Amino acid sequence: MTVTDRIALDPFGADIVAESARLRALGPVVPVELPGGIPAWAPTGYDTLKDLVLDPRVSKDARLHWRLWPELQRHPSWSWMANWVGVVNMLSTYGTDHARLRKLVAPSFTHRRTEAMGPRVAALTAELLDALETESADGRVVDLRAALAHPLPMRMICELLGVPEELRPDAARLITDFMDTSDPSPEFAASVHERIGSVLGALIAYRRTHPGDDITTELIRVRDDDGDRLSDQELLHTLLLVVGAGFETTVNLIGNAVVALLTDPAQSAAVRSGAVGWEQVVDETLRVHPSIAALPLRFAVDDLKVGDVTIPAGDAIITMYAAAGLDPAHYGADAAVFDAARGAEDHMAFGIGVHRCIGAPLARLEALTALPALFSRFPGLRLAVGPEELRHVPSFIAHGWREIPVLAG
């Protein structure tokens, strides 16, 4: 196929398994079209994606290495992408700039500091499960996403960042809309862009006058004491990345694991009995149902040869984590089947290399606290609707469910 035969990715991400298989059948790297008509290349297999992500000739800086960066403002339907690649944080920088920004945030997510958060995660989980028990009394249906999967990581990241209570609903709505790829209109993109400045700007203003023991206060000190290390724009966009990655991935991880188990009674029983461990459940969820299915964008610094295909220098690459996790060449013919006993720890759901998510240990801590506590408290937990009735979040980036209606039993 030629680049004129680009495959349009589903902006709703409605059937990622089928879409991944369709792309994989076309080759190891396929020309695709992102919402709004943005051209990119999609690696479809595990090894291809891993090689590209680790290749130093692949950048994340659109300003430096995307041939179409100057065109971004000329295509109104591309404006949503500016909110992803036009920001300046760890996710969109390359080389020394990336290393500088990562070094500022990484100390907040060390193994020691993450372990120290364990009691707080456990306390919040117990509080939310108490409320769920009350809400589900008398056989009432409860949305598990709203009751547990969303508020646990959201409250944790807001506490880490020092987000005041009155800003938390706006921050949550901002990230939900930021992840929504179903509307490429310039009006929607402009609304998200405006709220990045207003919501996170309000957080910065609050912490400047009310400093605390939190990540935002620490980054403000870095900005105010040494502007060469962190600009105003980098401060704002780094907070966007931390609040987004700090809870959106865990919301979907918890929700996807619950749905996977509740739709497979045999595996649910194996986990409840201890025959399969929760670490295995988390890893298999991340492999088959990664919280981030695809992530924009990376860019070829030089011409890149992938099999019989050449990705020209300056072209964009979309990292297809879901497709990699479902690759039968790496995980076997049943790669698309959720099997917690598989024990596949080599998934790339949190990224790899220098851009691996620094919040991955916290996400695992939250999931490994919430999931066993949930299934222990509610041994009769079950879905209140058929799996086919669950609605995917409107995104080809985020991979999760809008609601998870359950009966506590």
QUIMOUR-V639127 format. One record per run of one state. SS is the DSSP state (~ for helix, > for strand, _ for the rest). FROM is the first residue (numbers start at 1). LEN is the number of residues. Records with the same first field share a line. If there is no record, write none. Layout:
SS=FROM-LEN ; FROM-LEN
This chain:
_=1-2 ; 6-1 ; 9-7 ; 25-4 ; 35-3 ; 44-2 ; 55-3 ; 60-2 ; 66-3 ; 75-1 ; 86-4 ; 93-3 ; 110-1 ; 117-1 ; 136-1 ; 140-2 ; 162-3 ; 180-6 ; 210-5 ; 226-6 ; 263-2 ; 274-4 ; 289-3 ; 293-2 ; 301-3 ; 307-2 ; 312-4 ; 320-1 ; 326-2 ; 332-8 ; 343-10 ; 356-4 ; 378-4 ; 384-3 ; 390-2 ; 393-5 ; 399-2 ; 402-3 ; 408-2
~=3-3 ; 16-9 ; 46-9 ; 62-4 ; 69-6 ; 76-10 ; 90-3 ; 96-14 ; 111-6 ; 118-18 ; 137-3 ; 144-18 ; 165-15 ; 186-24 ; 215-11 ; 232-31 ; 265-9 ; 278-11 ; 321-5 ; 328-4 ; 340-3 ; 353-3 ; 360-18 ; 387-3
>=7-2 ; 29-6 ; 38-6 ; 58-2 ; 142-2 ; 292-1 ; 295-6 ; 304-3 ; 309-3 ; 316-4 ; 382-2 ; 392-1 ; 398-1 ; 401-1 ; 405-3
